Amino acid sequence: QAQLVESGGGLVRSGESLTLSCVASEDIFKNYAMGWYRQAPGQRVQVATISVDGRMTYGNFVKGRFTISRDNAKNTIYLQMNSLKPEDRAVYYCRGGRNWSSWGQGTQVTVSP
C-alpha cells in the first residue's frame, strides 16, 4: 500500500497556478516532517518542507511563488504554485517518513511559454 500519493499535476501556461496534493499514511503524516521535491533532467531538488507543527522551509528558487501547507484532518500536504515559469517544469515528488525514506510516485508539471 502506497504511503504517499501525489496528485494535481498537469499542463499550464506561464504565469498560471497549480496546486499539488499529497495524501500520506497516518503514521507518516502525524510523526514526520514532509516535503516536496522536483526533478527535471538531473537530480531531485528540495522545493519546500513542512514540519509536524507547521514550520516551513523553501528552496531559494521559489522566491515567494510557492506555498506549502498541511491539512491535519485529511493527512494531506499541499503545494500551491503561483506564477509558474517554464523552468518549473519537472516531476514533483512528495517525501516523508523516518529518515525521509518514503517517496511518492511523482506527478508531472509542465509549463508552456
Secondary structure, 3 states (H helix, E strand, C coil): CCCEEEECCEEEECCCCEEEEEEECHHHHHHCCEEEEEECCCCCEEEEEECCCCCEEECHHHCCCEEEEEECCCCEEEEEECCCCHHHCEEEEEEECHHHCEECCCEEEEEEC
